[in-house]
């Protein structure tokens, strides 16, 4: 499993941050903005959340990639 680099803060994203990218309300501000209850995650073993989050590639990001590819397709 690779590391995800956050360029603005110049840090590597940890598992809790990866799950937040996928829409899990793990921080109070995210839960409030989404209108969902906060999910409290106990401190798991090292890298357990990273393995659970995988590469944090969201379906919406894949959909955008497909849309760009199809927009660039030229049909004669």
N, C-alpha and C positions, 0 to 999 in steps of 0.2 A: 504494500500500500504506500502510495506516495504522500508527500507533504504538500499542503496547500499554503502558498505564501500570500499574505495580505500586504500589498505594496504600500498602502497608505500608512499603516502602523509599523511596517517592516517587521512583522512577526509571523510565525507559523500558526495557523488556525488549529485549535484544540478540538476535541470531539464535541464538546457542548456548543462551540461556535459553528461547527459543521452542521449539526442538527438544526441550529437556528436558521442557517441558510436554507434548509429544506422546509422551514415553516413551523417547526416545533416551538411552542411558546415556553421557552426555558428561562427567559429573563422577564422581570416584571413589566418593563416597557413594551415588550413584544406581546405579552399576554393582554395587556390593556388595549393596545392598538388593534389586536385581532378580536377583542371581545370574547376571549377564551380564558378558562381558568389556568393559572400558572402550574406547570408541571415541575415538581421538585425532583431532581435527579440526585440520588446519593452519590458520593464519590466512589466510582467503580474502580476496579483494578486498572492499572496503567494501560492505556490504549483500547480499553473495552468500548468506549464511546466512538473512538475513531473507526474501529472495525464495524460497529453497528451503523455508523453514518456512511461508510463506504467512501466513494469519491465525491459525495455531496453533489452529484450531477442531477439537477432538477429536471423534471419532465418538460417544464416550460422552456428551459434553456435548449433542450433538444428540439422542441417544436420550433423555436426561433431559428435554429441552425438549419432545419429542414426547409423552413420558409425562405430563407436566404438562398439556399441551394436551388430551390424551385424557381425563385425569381430570376436567378442567373441563367436558367435553362433556356435555350433558344430552340424553338420548334419551328421547322420550316414546312 
